[in-house]
Amino acid sequence: MAAAAAGEAILDSIRPLTNGSSHPSYSLSDEQLSMLHFLYGKNLERAMRILDQNGVYRIVGEPSKRVVFQVVGESKNSEKYLCFPKHFCSCHSFFFDVVGRGEQLSCKHQLAARIAEALEIRQHMVVPDEKLAILLFIKVQSREGYSCAICNC
């Protein structure tokens, strides 16, 4: 559990760098990257590839302001996973490696969503709460993947 707390602390410490400019820039320091790599290993590398491909979507329900992330996988078919970054991902790795065996602190999709949110490098969309509920319901009904009828991503 100490490793999980350390990972949370590092991810929570990501802040904008102002550099005296009115437009802050967002990046991970070498120290943050090194510590994250130590804790997450290959999942950090995979999460960074997802970020490089703009594969993180932040979906906000209105008027509730509920937030869920949709993260595109790395596979050839670019499967999309629903993700609550600190608690859940609909991918198989989350169920087997994180929950089942406890071998990983999080899956690459959760990590990509956490970093994208901190660095503000995710795509953002607002949908009615009803559409957000439908998206969640569809995912609960079929863990084998889905097509996003909300954002066509």
Secondary structure, 3 states (H helix, E strand, C coil): CHHHHHHHHHHHCCCCECCCCCCCECCCCHHHHHHHHHHHCHHHHHHHHHHHCCCEEEEEEECCCCEEEEEECCCCCCCEEEEECCCEECCHHHHHHHHHCCCCCCCHHHHHHHHHHHHCCCEEEEEEHHHHHHHHHHHHHCCCCCCCCCCCC
